Amino acid sequence: RAQNPFGAAVTAERAAELKGRPYALDWLATQQQADGGWSFAGDFPNPGTDSSRVKATSLVLLAFIGAGHTVEGPEQYRPAVKRGIAFLDKQFLAQADGRREAGAGNNDLASHAMAAIAVSEMYRRTRNRELKPLAAGLLKQLLHLQDPQTGRWPEADAPVDPDHHVWPTVALYSAAGARLRFPPDCLDRGRA
């Protein structure tokens, strides 16, 4: 018997079968919920306390993107990635319409910024035209929240507050990398 990276014993045959497989992505794919999103809470050691399923979904999608799995990438995780993007799209539409899905935790700036990063990065890597309206819409909404005078975002208590300054700034960099159009001074103000 061999040990996998998560400490569970596996047979030698199963270990050989799994050799070179991305264990973390396999595990993440199994944690996807029926609606396509992910959660920090679950039946695993040290579940998170953050209730934002939008944040969890965005971060999981970034893991898949970083490993080269996109909406157009290898078939292995493509269905999970597509369902994750659809979950973010549904949450964005609910937010744009003023509706909130109970328990999705999509009401805060950091959730919105993380979704913008994930979708912008997915669009940047694939140039899939179906993703552009979602990426542009998330960016537009994020820019709408930025204070035009100070460049700060609501509830920003300190320049290094990751939830209210760093995530939105990273979202602007991701949007710029995806060649989404926005006034360049927004990025300059966001760095201030």
MODELLER restraints for C-alpha pairs under 7 A, 6 or more apart:
rsr = mdl.restraints
at = mdl.atoms
rsr.add(forms.Gaussian(group=physical.xy_distance, feature=features.Distance(at['CA:1:A'], at['CA:9:A']), mean=6.18, stdev=0.5))
rsr.add(forms.Gaussian(group=physical.xy_distance, feature=features.Distance(at['CA:1:A'], at['CA:10:A']), mean=5.58, stdev=0.5))
rsr.add(forms.Gaussian(group=physical.xy_distance, feature=features.Distance(at['CA:1:A'], at['CA:11:A']), mean=4.70, stdev=0.5))
rsr.add(forms.Gaussian(group=physical.xy_distance, feature=features.Distance(at['CA:1:A'], at['CA:12:A']), mean=5.45, stdev=0.5))
rsr.add(forms.Gaussian(group=physical.xy_distance, feature=features.Distance(at['CA:2:A'], at['CA:9:A']), mean=5.60, stdev=0.5))
rsr.add(forms.Gaussian(group=physical.xy_distance, feature=features.Distance(at['CA:2:A'], at['CA:10:A']), mean=5.35, stdev=0.5))
rsr.add(forms.Gaussian(group=physical.xy_distance, feature=features.Distance(at['CA:2:A'], at['CA:11:A']), mean=6.18, stdev=0.5))
rsr.add(forms.Gaussian(group=physical.xy_distance, feature=features.Distance(at['CA:2:A'], at['CA:12:A']), mean=6.07, stdev=0.5))
rsr.add(forms.Gaussian(group=physical.xy_distance, feature=features.Distance(at['CA:2:A'], at['CA:15:A']), mean=6.59, stdev=0.5))
rsr.add(forms.Gaussian(group=physical.xy_distance, feature=features.Distance(at['CA:3:A'], at['CA:9:A']), mean=4.62, stdev=0.5))
rsr.add(forms.Gaussian(group=physical.xy_distance, feature=features.Distance(at['CA:3:A'], at['CA:10:A']), mean=6.02, stdev=0.5))
rsr.add(forms.Gaussian(group=physical.xy_distance, feature=features.Distance(at['CA:4:A'], at['CA:10:A']), mean=6.85, stdev=0.5))
rsr.add(forms.Gaussian(group=physical.xy_distance, feature=features.Distance(at['CA:25:A'], at['CA:64:A']), mean=6.93, stdev=0.5))
rsr.add(forms.Gaussian(group=physical.xy_distance, feature=features.Distance(at['CA:29:A'], at['CA:80:A']), mean=6.43, stdev=0.5))
rsr.add(forms.Gaussian(group=physical.xy_distance, feature=features.Distance(at['CA:31:A'], at['CA:38:A']), mean=6.66, stdev=0.5))
rsr.add(forms.Gaussian(group=physical.xy_distance, feature=features.Distance(at['CA:32:A'], at['CA:38:A']), mean=5.03, stdev=0.5))
rsr.add(forms.Gaussian(group=physical.xy_distance, feature=features.Distance(at['CA:35:A'], at['CA:87:A']), mean=6.61, stdev=0.5))
rsr.add(forms.Gaussian(group=physical.xy_distance, feature=features.Distance(at['CA:36:A'], at['CA:83:A']), mean=4.54, stdev=0.5))
rsr.add(forms.Gaussian(group=physical.xy_distance, feature=features.Distance(at['CA:36:A'], at['CA:84:A']), mean=4.84, stdev=0.5))
rsr.add(forms.Gaussian(group=physical.xy_distance, feature=features.Distance(at['CA:36:A'], at['CA:86:A']), mean=6.98, stdev=0.5))
rsr.add(forms.Gaussian(group=physical.xy_distance, feature=features.Distance(at['CA:36:A'], at['CA:87:A']), mean=5.35, stdev=0.5))
rsr.add(forms.Gaussian(group=physical.xy_distance, feature=features.Distance(at['CA:37:A'], at['CA:53:A']), mean=6.54, stdev=0.5))
rsr.add(forms.Gaussian(group=physical.xy_distance, feature=features.Distance(at['CA:37:A'], at['CA:57:A']), mean=5.35, stdev=0.5))
rsr.add(forms.Gaussian(group=physical.xy_distance, feature=features.Distance(at['CA:37:A'], at['CA:84:A']), mean=5.36, stdev=0.5))
rsr.add(forms.Gaussian(group=physical.xy_distance, feature=features.Distance(at['CA:37:A'], at['CA:87:A']), mean=5.57, stdev=0.5))
rsr.add(forms.Gaussian(group=physical.xy_distance, feature=features.Distance(at['CA:38:A'], at['CA:53:A']), mean=5.81, stdev=0.5))
rsr.add(forms.Gaussian(group=physical.xy_distance, feature=features.Distance(at['CA:38:A'], at['CA:56:A']), mean=5.57, stdev=0.5))
rsr.add(forms.Gaussian(group=physical.xy_distance, feature=features.Distance(at['CA:38:A'], at['CA:57:A']), mean=4.81, stdev=0.5))
rsr.add(forms.Gaussian(group=physical.xy_distance, feature=features.Distance(at['CA:39:A'], at['CA:53:A']), mean=4.88, stdev=0.5))
rsr.add(forms.Gaussian(group=physical.xy_distance, feature=features.Distance(at['CA:39:A'], at['CA:56:A']), mean=5.33, stdev=0.5))
rsr.add(forms.Gaussian(group=physical.xy_distance, feature=features.Distance(at['CA:39:A'], at['CA:57:A']), mean=6.93, stdev=0.5))
rsr.add(forms.Gaussian(group=physical.xy_distance, feature=features.Distance(at['CA:40:A'], at['CA:47:A']), mean=5.99, stdev=0.5))
rsr.add(forms.Gaussian(group=physical.xy_distance, feature=features.Distance(at['CA:40:A'], at['CA:48:A']), mean=4.77, stdev=0.5))
rsr.add(forms.Gaussian(group=physical.xy_distance, feature=features.Distance(at['CA:40:A'], at['CA:49:A']), mean=6.86, stdev=0.5))
rsr.add(forms.Gaussian(group=physical.xy_distance, feature=features.Distance(at['CA:40:A'], at['CA:50:A']), mean=6.44, stdev=0.5))
rsr.add(forms.Gaussian(group=physical.xy_distance, feature=features.Distance(at['CA:40:A'], at['CA:56:A']), mean=5.86, stdev=0.5))
rsr.add(forms.Gaussian(group=physical.xy_distance, feature=features.Distance(at['CA:41:A'], at['CA:47:A']), mean=4.82, stdev=0.5))
rsr.add(forms.Gaussian(group=physical.xy_distance, feature=features.Distance(at['CA:41:A'], at['CA:48:A']), mean=5.22, stdev=0.5))
rsr.add(forms.Gaussian(group=physical.xy_distance, feature=features.Distance(at['CA:41:A'], at['CA:49:A']), mean=6.58, stdev=0.5))
rsr.add(forms.Gaussian(group=physical.xy_distance, feature=features.Distance(at['CA:51:A'], at['CA:103:A']), mean=6.69, stdev=0.5))
rsr.add(forms.Gaussian(group=physical.xy_distance, feature=features.Distance(at['CA:51:A'], at['CA:105:A']), mean=5.67, stdev=0.5))
rsr.add(forms.Gaussian(group=physical.xy_distance, feature=features.Distance(at['CA:52:A'], at['CA:104:A']), mean=5.52, stdev=0.5))
rsr.add(forms.Gaussian(group=physical.xy_distance, feature=features.Distance(at['CA:52:A'], at['CA:105:A']), mean=3.80, stdev=0.5))
rsr.add(forms.Gaussian(group=physical.xy_distance, feature=features.Distance(at['CA:52:A'], at['CA:106:A']), mean=6.22, stdev=0.5))
rsr.add(forms.Gaussian(group=physical.xy_distance, feature=features.Distance(at['CA:52:A'], at['CA:111:A']), mean=6.97, stdev=0.5))
rsr.add(forms.Gaussian(group=physical.xy_distance, feature=features.Distance(at['CA:53:A'], at['CA:104:A']), mean=4.89, stdev=0.5))
rsr.add(forms.Gaussian(group=physical.xy_distance, feature=features.Distance(at['CA:53:A'], at['CA:105:A']), mean=5.82, stdev=0.5))
rsr.add(forms.Gaussian(group=physical.xy_distance, feature=features.Distance(at['CA:54:A'], at['CA:88:A']), mean=6.67, stdev=0.5))
rsr.add(forms.Gaussian(group=physical.xy_distance, feature=features.Distance(at['CA:54:A'], at['CA:104:A']), mean=6.29, stdev=0.5))
rsr.add(forms.Gaussian(group=physical.xy_distance, feature=features.Distance(at['CA:54:A'], at['CA:105:A']), mean=6.36, stdev=0.5))
rsr.add(forms.Gaussian(group=physical.xy_distance, feature=features.Distance(at['CA:54:A'], at['CA:106:A']), mean=5.68, stdev=0.5))
rsr.add(forms.Gaussian(group=physical.xy_distance, feature=features.Distance(at['CA:54:A'], at['CA:111:A']), mean=5.71, stdev=0.5))
rsr.add(forms.Gaussian(group=physical.xy_distance, feature=features.Distance(at['CA:54:A'], at['CA:115:A']), mean=6.74, stdev=0.5))
rsr.add(forms.Gaussian(group=physical.xy_distance, feature=features.Distance(at['CA:55:A'], at['CA:111:A']), mean=4.96, stdev=0.5))
rsr.add(forms.Gaussian(group=physical.xy_distance, feature=features.Distance(at['CA:55:A'], at['CA:114:A']), mean=6.09, stdev=0.5))
rsr.add(forms.Gaussian(group=physical.xy_distance, feature=features.Distance(at['CA:55:A'], at['CA:115:A']), mean=6.98, stdev=0.5))
rsr.add(forms.Gaussian(group=physical.xy_distance, feature=features.Distance(at['CA:57:A'], at['CA:84:A']), mean=6.44, stdev=0.5))
rsr.add(forms.Gaussian(group=physical.xy_distance, feature=features.Distance(at['CA:58:A'], at['CA:114:A']), mean=5.77, stdev=0.5))
rsr.add(forms.Gaussian(group=physical.xy_distance, feature=features.Distance(at['CA:58:A'], at['CA:115:A']), mean=5.22, stdev=0.5))
rsr.add(forms.Gaussian(group=physical.xy_distance, feature=features.Distance(at['CA:58:A'], at['CA:118:A']), mean=5.47, stdev=0.5))
rsr.add(forms.Gaussian(group=physical.xy_distance, feature=features.Distance(at['CA:61:A'], at['CA:81:A']), mean=6.54, stdev=0.5))
rsr.add(forms.Gaussian(group=physical.xy_distance, feature=features.Distance(at['CA:61:A'], at['CA:84:A']), mean=6.92, stdev=0.5))
rsr.add(forms.Gaussian(group=physical.xy_distance, feature=features.Distance(at['CA:61:A'], at['CA:118:A']), mean=6.36, stdev=0.5))
rsr.add(forms.Gaussian(group=physical.xy_distance, feature=features.Distance(at['CA:62:A'], at['CA:118:A']), mean=5.71, stdev=0.5))
rsr.add(forms.Gaussian(group=physical.xy_distance, feature=features.Distance(at['CA:64:A'], at['CA:70:A']), mean=6.92, stdev=0.5))
rsr.add(forms.Gaussian(group=physical.xy_distance, feature=features.Distance(at['CA:65:A'], at['CA:122:A']), mean=6.73, stdev=0.5))
rsr.add(forms.Gaussian(group=physical.xy_distance, feature=features.Distance(at['CA:69:A'], at['CA:77:A']), mean=6.42, stdev=0.5))
rsr.add(forms.Gaussian(group=physical.xy_distance, feature=features.Distance(at['CA:69:A'], at['CA:78:A']), mean=6.57, stdev=0.5))
rsr.add(forms.Gaussian(group=physical.xy_distance, feature=features.Distance(at['CA:70:A'], at['CA:78:A']), mean=6.21, stdev=0.5))
rsr.add(forms.Gaussian(group=physical.xy_distance, feature=features.Distance(at['CA:70:A'], at['CA:81:A']), mean=6.27, stdev=0.5))
rsr.add(forms.Gaussian(group=physical.xy_distance, feature=features.Distance(at['CA:70:A'], at['CA:122:A']), mean=6.50, stdev=0.5))
rsr.add(forms.Gaussian(group=physical.xy_distance, feature=features.Distance(at['CA:71:A'], at['CA:78:A']), mean=5.48, stdev=0.5))
rsr.add(forms.Gaussian(group=physical.xy_distance, feature=features.Distance(at['CA:71:A'], at['CA:81:A']), mean=5.95, stdev=0.5))
rsr.add(forms.Gaussian(group=physical.xy_distance, feature=features.Distance(at['CA:71:A'], at['CA:82:A']), mean=5.45, stdev=0.5))
rsr.add(forms.Gaussian(group=physical.xy_distance, feature=features.Distance(at['CA:72:A'], at['CA:78:A']), mean=6.86, stdev=0.5))
rsr.add(forms.Gaussian(group=physical.xy_distance, feature=features.Distance(at['CA:72:A'], at['CA:126:A']), mean=6.82, stdev=0.5))
rsr.add(forms.Gaussian(group=physical.xy_distance, feature=features.Distance(at['CA:88:A'], at['CA:115:A']), mean=6.78, stdev=0.5))
rsr.add(forms.Gaussian(group=physical.xy_distance, feature=features.Distance(at['CA:89:A'], at['CA:134:A']), mean=6.67, stdev=0.5))
rsr.add(forms.Gaussian(group=physical.xy_distance, feature=features.Distance(at['CA:91:A'], at['CA:106:A']), mean=6.95, stdev=0.5))
rsr.add(forms.Gaussian(group=physical.xy_distance, feature=features.Distance(at['CA:94:A'], at['CA:100:A']), mean=5.78, stdev=0.5))
rsr.add(forms.Gaussian(group=physical.xy_distance, feature=features.Distance(at['CA:106:A'], at['CA:112:A']), mean=6.72, stdev=0.5))
rsr.add(forms.Gaussian(group=physical.xy_distance, feature=features.Distance(at['CA:109:A'], at['CA:164:A']), mean=6.49, stdev=0.5))
rsr.add(forms.Gaussian(group=physical.xy_distance, feature=features.Distance(at['CA:110:A'], at['CA:163:A']), mean=4.94, stdev=0.5))
rsr.add(forms.Gaussian(group=physical.xy_distance, feature=features.Distance(at['CA:110:A'], at['CA:164:A']), mean=6.23, stdev=0.5))
rsr.add(forms.Gaussian(group=physical.xy_distance, feature=features.Distance(at['CA:110:A'], at['CA:167:A']), mean=6.03, stdev=0.5))
rsr.add(forms.Gaussian(group=physical.xy_distance, feature=features.Distance(at['CA:113:A'], at['CA:142:A']), mean=6.96, stdev=0.5))
rsr.add(forms.Gaussian(group=physical.xy_distance, feature=features.Distance(at['CA:113:A'], at['CA:167:A']), mean=5.64, stdev=0.5))
rsr.add(forms.Gaussian(group=physical.xy_distance, feature=features.Distance(at['CA:113:A'], at['CA:168:A']), mean=4.97, stdev=0.5))
rsr.add(forms.Gaussian(group=physical.xy_distance, feature=features.Distance(at['CA:113:A'], at['CA:171:A']), mean=5.66, stdev=0.5))
rsr.add(forms.Gaussian(group=physical.xy_distance, feature=features.Distance(at['CA:114:A'], at['CA:167:A']), mean=6.48, stdev=0.5))
rsr.add(forms.Gaussian(group=physical.xy_distance, feature=features.Distance(at['CA:114:A'], at['CA:171:A']), mean=6.96, stdev=0.5))
rsr.add(forms.Gaussian(group=physical.xy_distance, feature=features.Distance(at['CA:116:A'], at['CA:135:A']), mean=6.22, stdev=0.5))
rsr.add(forms.Gaussian(group=physical.xy_distance, feature=features.Distance(at['CA:116:A'], at['CA:138:A']), mean=5.41, stdev=0.5))
rsr.add(forms.Gaussian(group=physical.xy_distance, feature=features.Distance(at['CA:116:A'], at['CA:139:A']), mean=6.30, stdev=0.5))
rsr.add(forms.Gaussian(group=physical.xy_distance, feature=features.Distance(at['CA:116:A'], at['CA:171:A']), mean=5.79, stdev=0.5))
rsr.add(forms.Gaussian(group=physical.xy_distance, feature=features.Distance(at['CA:117:A'], at['CA:171:A']), mean=4.71, stdev=0.5))
rsr.add(forms.Gaussian(group=physical.xy_distance, feature=features.Distance(at['CA:117:A'], at['CA:174:A']), mean=5.70, stdev=0.5))
rsr.add(forms.Gaussian(group=physical.xy_distance, feature=features.Distance(at['CA:119:A'], at['CA:135:A']), mean=5.47, stdev=0.5))
rsr.add(forms.Gaussian(group=physical.xy_distance, feature=features.Distance(at['CA:120:A'], at['CA:135:A']), mean=5.30, stdev=0.5))
rsr.add(forms.Gaussian(group=physical.xy_distance, feature=features.Distance(at['CA:120:A'], at['CA:174:A']), mean=5.80, stdev=0.5))
rsr.add(forms.Gaussian(group=physical.xy_distance, feature=features.Distance(at['CA:120:A'], at['CA:175:A']), mean=5.46, stdev=0.5))
rsr.add(forms.Gaussian(group=physical.xy_distance, feature=features.Distance(at['CA:120:A'], at['CA:178:A']), mean=5.92, stdev=0.5))
rsr.add(forms.Gaussian(group=physical.xy_distance, feature=features.Distance(at['CA:121:A'], at['CA:174:A']), mean=6.12, stdev=0.5))
rsr.add(forms.Gaussian(group=physical.xy_distance, feature=features.Distance(at['CA:121:A'], at['CA:178:A']), mean=6.68, stdev=0.5))
rsr.add(forms.Gaussian(group=physical.xy_distance, feature=features.Distance(at['CA:123:A'], at['CA:131:A']), mean=5.80, stdev=0.5))
rsr.add(forms.Gaussian(group=physical.xy_distance, feature=features.Distance(at['CA:123:A'], at['CA:132:A']), mean=6.43, stdev=0.5))
rsr.add(forms.Gaussian(group=physical.xy_distance, feature=features.Distance(at['CA:123:A'], at['CA:178:A']), mean=6.42, stdev=0.5))
rsr.add(forms.Gaussian(group=physical.xy_distance, feature=features.Distance(at['CA:124:A'], at['CA:177:A']), mean=6.68, stdev=0.5))
rsr.add(forms.Gaussian(group=physical.xy_distance, feature=features.Distance(at['CA:124:A'], at['CA:178:A']), mean=4.23, stdev=0.5))
rsr.add(forms.Gaussian(group=physical.xy_distance, feature=features.Distance(at['CA:136:A'], at['CA:180:A']), mean=6.61, stdev=0.5))
rsr.add(forms.Gaussian(group=physical.xy_distance, feature=features.Distance(at['CA:145:A'], at['CA:153:A']), mean=6.15, stdev=0.5))
rsr.add(forms.Gaussian(group=physical.xy_distance, feature=features.Distance(at['CA:146:A'], at['CA:152:A']), mean=5.73, stdev=0.5))
rsr.add(forms.Gaussian(group=physical.xy_distance, feature=features.Distance(at['CA:146:A'], at['CA:153:A']), mean=4.77, stdev=0.5))
rsr.add(forms.Gaussian(group=physical.xy_distance, feature=features.Distance(at['CA:147:A'], at['CA:153:A']), mean=5.98, stdev=0.5))
rsr.add(forms.Gaussian(group=physical.xy_distance, feature=features.Distance(at['CA:150:A'], at['CA:189:A']), mean=6.61, stdev=0.5))
rsr.add(forms.Gaussian(group=physical.xy_distance, feature=features.Distance(at['CA:151:A'], at['CA:186:A']), mean=6.84, stdev=0.5))
rsr.add(forms.Gaussian(group=physical.xy_distance, feature=features.Distance(at['CA:151:A'], at['CA:189:A']), mean=4.23, stdev=0.5))
rsr.add(forms.Gaussian(group=physical.xy_distance, feature=features.Distance(at['CA:151:A'], at['CA:190:A']), mean=4.87, stdev=0.5))
rsr.add(forms.Gaussian(group=physical.xy_distance, feature=features.Distance(at['CA:151:A'], at['CA:192:A']), mean=6.84, stdev=0.5))
rsr.add(forms.Gaussian(group=physical.xy_distance, feature=features.Distance(at['CA:152:A'], at['CA:165:A']), mean=6.86, stdev=0.5))
rsr.add(forms.Gaussian(group=physical.xy_distance, feature=features.Distance(at['CA:152:A'], at['CA:190:A']), mean=6.18, stdev=0.5))
rsr.add(forms.Gaussian(group=physical.xy_distance, feature=features.Distance(at['CA:153:A'], at['CA:164:A']), mean=6.20, stdev=0.5))
rsr.add(forms.Gaussian(group=physical.xy_distance, feature=features.Distance(at['CA:153:A'], at['CA:165:A']), mean=6.58, stdev=0.5))
rsr.add(forms.Gaussian(group=physical.xy_distance, feature=features.Distance(at['CA:155:A'], at['CA:164:A']), mean=6.47, stdev=0.5))
rsr.add(forms.Gaussian(group=physical.xy_distance, feature=features.Distance(at['CA:156:A'], at['CA:164:A']), mean=4.97, stdev=0.5))
rsr.add(forms.Gaussian(group=physical.xy_distance, feature=features.Distance(at['CA:156:A'], at['CA:165:A']), mean=6.31, stdev=0.5))
rsr.add(forms.Gaussian(group=physical.xy_distance, feature=features.Distance(at['CA:159:A'], at['CA:165:A']), mean=6.34, stdev=0.5))
rsr.add(forms.Gaussian(group=physical.xy_distance, feature=features.Distance(at['CA:160:A'], at['CA:166:A']), mean=6.65, stdev=0.5))
rsr.add(forms.Gaussian(group=physical.xy_distance, feature=features.Distance(at['CA:169:A'], at['CA:190:A']), mean=5.69, stdev=0.5))
rsr.add(forms.Gaussian(group=physical.xy_distance, feature=features.Distance(at['CA:169:A'], at['CA:191:A']), mean=6.80, stdev=0.5))
rsr.add(forms.Gaussian(group=physical.xy_distance, feature=features.Distance(at['CA:172:A'], at['CA:187:A']), mean=6.31, stdev=0.5))
